[in-house]
Amino acid sequence: MLGSPTLLTDYPGRLVNHVEILYQPGERELAKRFFEFLGCSIVDTETDSGTGSSILYVYPEPTCQDRLNNVIYLSEIRPPQREFERLLNERLADDDELRAALDAYDHKARNEPHGITHFGLRYPSFDDIEVVIGRVENDLPDEMRGRVEITPIRPGDPRSMTDELIQAFVRTDIVCAGLFPLGQLIELQAQRVL
């Protein structure tokens, strides 16, 4: 169990403080449920994102809600990116070479996720991450089926970097920190001392 967390503003060093993640129009509630399914908590900032909806705070650790650090900012995709992706999808439909390159990227992301752009969420223990892995593997809500996949890499797996980690790569198109046609990888990770 966690003790009283300190604010990360008390930490004297550098750290990654936030990631901004987007969702598609009409998928706000689905995006919220996705992060809640991973064990995160959601707080509405009530600050307009410029799309008619507010920015949400996603906290990986529900007991530590620092709005400036260890937080994901979740909001609706903006029109310039939506238009760019519309054009990209049109070109993908008409360009065999471009589509083949995307298919190769997608295959790597789904089967050999190391080396694909992602961000990570840390879980306190192997037991904690196994609960989430089991939930994604066995209890995925209907609206997430076909849109969320998980690739666990446990100690002893030939793909494992070290026996100190369980890594579980979640692949989704519900939320994205980049371009939606590429999908999003999120690494769920738990660590132990050997």
N, C-alpha and C positions, 0 to 999 in steps of 0.2 A: 504494500500500500504506500502511496506517496505521502511524504510529509508536507508541510506547508511550503509551497513553491515560492521562490523569490522571483521578482520581475527580472526579465532578461536585461532591463536597463541597468541593473546592478552589475552585470557581467562586464569586466574591463576590456575584453578582447573583441575581435571581429567575429561576426557570425552571419549566416544567411537569415534575414529577418522576415521576408515574406515572399510569396509567389502569387501572381495574379492569374486567375483561372477564369475561363469564360464558359458559358453555356449558350445553346441555340435559343432563338425566340420560341416561346411556348414551353420550354423545358426547365424552367426555374425550379418547380417542385421536384421534378425528377433529379435534378442536380443536387438539391438539398438532401433528398433521400439517399442518393449515392454516397455522399460523404458521411451521412449518419450511419449508413450500412457499414462503413469502414471504421466506425467508432468515434467519429469526430462530432463536435457540437457546433451548432449554427446560431449566430446572433445577427439579427437584421440591424444594419446601421441607420436605416431610414434616410440615408444620403442618396439622392438621385444619381444614377450612373450616367444620365444623359440619354437613356433609352426608355424612360418612363417607369423603370423599376429601380429598386434600391440596391446598393452594394451590400453583400453579406460577408460577415466574418466567419471563417471556418477555422475552428480551433482543434488541432490534433489532440491536445490534452484538455479535457473539459474543465479541470480544476485550475488551469492557468490561462486566463483570458486577457492577455496583454494585447491590446488592439494594434500595437506597432511591431511586435516581435513574435516569432513562432506562430504566424498566422497566414492563412490563405485568404486572399480577397477574391470573392466570387461574384461575377456580374455577367450581364448579357453581352453577347458579341456586338460590336459596333458596326454601323453601316459600311465603312470603308473595307473592313476585313471581310464582311459578309459578301460584298460585291466582288472582291478579289477571289474569294473561294468559289463563288458562282462561276466566274470566268474560268478558274482553274478546273473545276469539275466539267465544264463544257469541253475544254481542251483535252482533258483525260478521256472523255468519251470518244473523241475523234482522233487521238494520237496513240497508235499502238506502242510506239517506243516509250512514250511518257507513262502510259498505263503499265507496261512491263516493268519499268523502273520502280513505280509505286508498289506493284505487286511484290517485287523482290524485297523492298524495304519492309513492307507489311509482313512478309514471311519471316524475316529476321526478327522483327519486333515481337512476333507471336511465338517464335521457337527458340531464338537465341538472343534474349533481350539485352545482354551486356553490350554496351557500345551504342545503344539507342538513347537519344535524349530523354531524360526522365527526371523526376524529383522523388525524394524519399520521405516516408513517414516512419518514424521510429516507434516501436512498441516496447513496453518495459521488460517483457520476458518472452521466452519461447512459448510458454503456455498461452500468453495473451495473443500472440500473433497466430497461433494454431486455431484459436477460436474464430478469428476473422477469416482465416483461410477456409476453415470448414463452412462458415456461413456463405462465403462466395461460391464454394464448390457445390454446396448442397441446398442452400436456402435462398437462392437468388430470386427476388421478386419477378413476376411475369414481365413487367415493363422494362426490366434490365436484361432479360434473356436475349442472347444474340448481340448484346451491346457491351457486355462486361465479361472478360475472361481472366483467369489467373494462372500463372505459371510459378508454382513453388519450387525453390531451390534450397534444399536442406543440406546439413552437413553430410558428407559422404557422397553426395551427388557429384558426378564428374564435372558439372558446370560450376560447382561451388568454389568461391574464391578462398574460403577458409571455414574451418569447423566452428569458428566463433560466431557465425551468422546464420540466420534463416532469412532468405530473401524471397519475397513473393511479388512477382511483377504482375500488376493489374493493367490490362489493356482495355481501353474504353473509348467511345466516341461521344459520351454524354457530356463530358467536360474536356477542356483543352487549354494548355498554356501556349500552344503554337497554332498550327493550322489544323482544322478539323479533318480534312481529307487524310492527314497522316495519322490521326488518332493520338491518344495520350497514353503514355506509360507512367505508372506510379509504382515505385518500389516500396513495398511494405517490408520493414526490416526489424529484426530483433537481434540483440547481441548478448553474448555471454563471455565470461572470462574463462580461458582454458587453464 
